[in-house]
Amino acid sequence: NKHLYEKEWPPGLVIITYGRLLDNVEFLNQHPWDMAIFDEAQNLKNYKSETAAAARDLKSSFKLCVTGTPMENHYGEYFSLVDLAVPGALGSYEDFAATYVRPKLGKVAGEDIEFLKLKTRPLVLRRMKKELLNELPEKMESTIVIPFEMNQAQIYRDIAISWNARVANIISKQGETKG
């Protein structure tokens, strides 16, 4: 909300969730942004979603999508991210979908896939996990035990006793399943 930034708006940096972006895109568009970085951009993979539309509508000189999973189900997801970062680079969604999402023969032609790779190669940095392994830090795991407060322990105990009684009742009526 603007009242949080009484000194100067827009601030130098805003970090915002996708939900807040969707709720506040009109407010955010009162000023153009130099850059918008969409982390976990797979959340914008549905081109027709309101959140992806809000991200596309955001007034920014430069947009960057960062994701570990750029395409999970079909080429339409890839289109959504590329079009967000470089609007119009892949043409209209309808034309793209006719070739890559709903191809006439039911399968995307090999030459179409090669053309798409060639066309987007300058726009997409793709690195495989095996290429990054020596850059990644060692895996660290921490276990932190936070004891229940008195009333939390009592609630947990009551729920556990209730479920144990339910399970025992079902077993006594139906017997144990054989697996």
Secondary structure as a PSIPRED ss2 file (coil, helix, strand):
# PSIPRED VFORMAT (PSIPRED V4.0)

   1 N C   1.000  0.000  0.000
   2 K H   0.000  1.000  0.000
   3 H H   0.000  1.000  0.000
   4 L H   0.000  1.000  0.000
   5 Y H   0.000  1.000  0.000
   6 E C   1.000  0.000  0.000
   7 K C   1.000  0.000  0.000
   8 E C   1.000  0.000  0.000
   9 W C   1.000  0.000  0.000
  10 P C   1.000  0.000  0.000
  11 P C   1.000  0.000  0.000
  12 G C   1.000  0.000  0.000
  13 L C   1.000  0.000  0.000
  14 V C   1.000  0.000  0.000
  15 I C   1.000  0.000  0.000
  16 I C   1.000  0.000  0.000
  17 T C   1.000  0.000  0.000
  18 Y H   0.000  1.000  0.000
  19 G H   0.000  1.000  0.000
  20 R H   0.000  1.000  0.000
  21 L H   0.000  1.000  0.000
  22 L H   0.000  1.000  0.000
  23 D H   0.000  1.000  0.000
  24 N H   0.000  1.000  0.000
  25 V H   0.000  1.000  0.000
  26 E H   0.000  1.000  0.000
  27 F H   0.000  1.000  0.000
  28 L H   0.000  1.000  0.000
  29 N C   1.000  0.000  0.000
  30 Q C   1.000  0.000  0.000
  31 H C   1.000  0.000  0.000
  32 P C   1.000  0.000  0.000
  33 W E   0.000  0.000  1.000
  34 D C   1.000  0.000  0.000
  35 M C   1.000  0.000  0.000
  36 A E   0.000  0.000  1.000
  37 I E   0.000  0.000  1.000
  38 F E   0.000  0.000  1.000
  39 D E   0.000  0.000  1.000
  40 E C   1.000  0.000  0.000
  41 A H   0.000  1.000  0.000
  42 Q H   0.000  1.000  0.000
  43 N H   0.000  1.000  0.000
  44 L H   0.000  1.000  0.000
  45 K C   1.000  0.000  0.000
  46 N C   1.000  0.000  0.000
  47 Y C   1.000  0.000  0.000
  48 K C   1.000  0.000  0.000
  49 S C   1.000  0.000  0.000
  50 E H   0.000  1.000  0.000
  51 T H   0.000  1.000  0.000
  52 A H   0.000  1.000  0.000
  53 A H   0.000  1.000  0.000
  54 A H   0.000  1.000  0.000
  55 A H   0.000  1.000  0.000
  56 R H   0.000  1.000  0.000
  57 D H   0.000  1.000  0.000
  58 L C   1.000  0.000  0.000
  59 K C   1.000  0.000  0.000
  60 S E   0.000  0.000  1.000
  61 S C   1.000  0.000  0.000
  62 F C   1.000  0.000  0.000
  63 K E   0.000  0.000  1.000
  64 L E   0.000  0.000  1.000
  65 C E   0.000  0.000  1.000
  66 V E   0.000  0.000  1.000
  67 T C   1.000  0.000  0.000
  68 G C   1.000  0.000  0.000
  69 T C   1.000  0.000  0.000
  70 P C   1.000  0.000  0.000
  71 M C   1.000  0.000  0.000
  72 E C   1.000  0.000  0.000
  73 N C   1.000  0.000  0.000
  74 H C   1.000  0.000  0.000
  75 Y H   0.000  1.000  0.000
  76 G H   0.000  1.000  0.000
  77 E H   0.000  1.000  0.000
  78 Y H   0.000  1.000  0.000
  79 F H   0.000  1.000  0.000
  80 S H   0.000  1.000  0.000
  81 L H   0.000  1.000  0.000
  82 V H   0.000  1.000  0.000
  83 D H   0.000  1.000  0.000
  84 L H   0.000  1.000  0.000
  85 A H   0.000  1.000  0.000
  86 V C   1.000  0.000  0.000
  87 P C   1.000  0.000  0.000
  88 G C   1.000  0.000  0.000
  89 A C   1.000  0.000  0.000
  90 L C   1.000  0.000  0.000
  91 G C   1.000  0.000  0.000
  92 S C   1.000  0.000  0.000
  93 Y H   0.000  1.000  0.000
  94 E H   0.000  1.000  0.000
  95 D H   0.000  1.000  0.000
  96 F H   0.000  1.000  0.000
  97 A H   0.000  1.000  0.000
  98 A H   0.000  1.000  0.000
  99 T H   0.000  1.000  0.000
 100 Y H   0.000  1.000  0.000
 101 V H   0.000  1.000  0.000
 102 R C   1.000  0.000  0.000
 103 P C   1.000  0.000  0.000
 104 K C   1.000  0.000  0.000
 105 L C   1.000  0.000  0.000
 106 G C   1.000  0.000  0.000
 107 K C   1.000  0.000  0.000
 108 V C   1.000  0.000  0.000
 109 A C   1.000  0.000  0.000
 110 G H   0.000  1.000  0.000
 111 E H   0.000  1.000  0.000
 112 D H   0.000  1.000  0.000
 113 I H   0.000  1.000  0.000
 114 E H   0.000  1.000  0.000
 115 F H   0.000  1.000  0.000
 116 L H   0.000  1.000  0.000
 117 K H   0.000  1.000  0.000
 118 L H   0.000  1.000  0.000
 119 K H   0.000  1.000  0.000
 120 T H   0.000  1.000  0.000
 121 R C   1.000  0.000  0.000
 122 P C   1.000  0.000  0.000
 123 L C   1.000  0.000  0.000
 124 V C   1.000  0.000  0.000
 125 L C   1.000  0.000  0.000
 126 R C   1.000  0.000  0.000
 127 R C   1.000  0.000  0.000
 128 M C   1.000  0.000  0.000
 129 K H   0.000  1.000  0.000
 130 K H   0.000  1.000  0.000
 131 E H   0.000  1.000  0.000
 132 L H   0.000  1.000  0.000
 133 L H   0.000  1.000  0.000
 134 N H   0.000  1.000  0.000
 135 E H   0.000  1.000  0.000
 136 L C   1.000  0.000  0.000
 137 P C   1.000  0.000  0.000
 138 E C   1.000  0.000  0.000
 139 K C   1.000  0.000  0.000
 140 M C   1.000  0.000  0.000
 141 E C   1.000  0.000  0.000
 142 S C   1.000  0.000  0.000
 143 T C   1.000  0.000  0.000
 144 I C   1.000  0.000  0.000
 145 V C   1.000  0.000  0.000
 146 I C   1.000  0.000  0.000
 147 P C   1.000  0.000  0.000
 148 F C   1.000  0.000  0.000
 149 E C   1.000  0.000  0.000
 150 M H   0.000  1.000  0.000
 151 N H   0.000  1.000  0.000
 152 Q H   0.000  1.000  0.000
 153 A H   0.000  1.000  0.000
 154 Q H   0.000  1.000  0.000
 155 I H   0.000  1.000  0.000
 156 Y H   0.000  1.000  0.000
 157 R H   0.000  1.000  0.000
 158 D H   0.000  1.000  0.000
 159 I H   0.000  1.000  0.000
 160 A H   0.000  1.000  0.000
 161 I H   0.000  1.000  0.000
 162 S H   0.000  1.000  0.000
 163 W H   0.000  1.000  0.000
 164 N H   0.000  1.000  0.000
 165 A H   0.000  1.000  0.000
 166 R H   0.000  1.000  0.000
 167 V H   0.000  1.000  0.000
 168 A H   0.000  1.000  0.000
 169 N H   0.000  1.000  0.000
 170 I H   0.000  1.000  0.000
 171 I H   0.000  1.000  0.000
 172 S H   0.000  1.000  0.000
 173 K H   0.000  1.000  0.000
 174 Q H   0.000  1.000  0.000
 175 G C   1.000  0.000  0.000
 176 E C   1.000  0.000  0.000
 177 T C   1.000  0.000  0.000
 178 K C   1.000  0.000  0.000
 179 G C   1.000  0.000  0.000
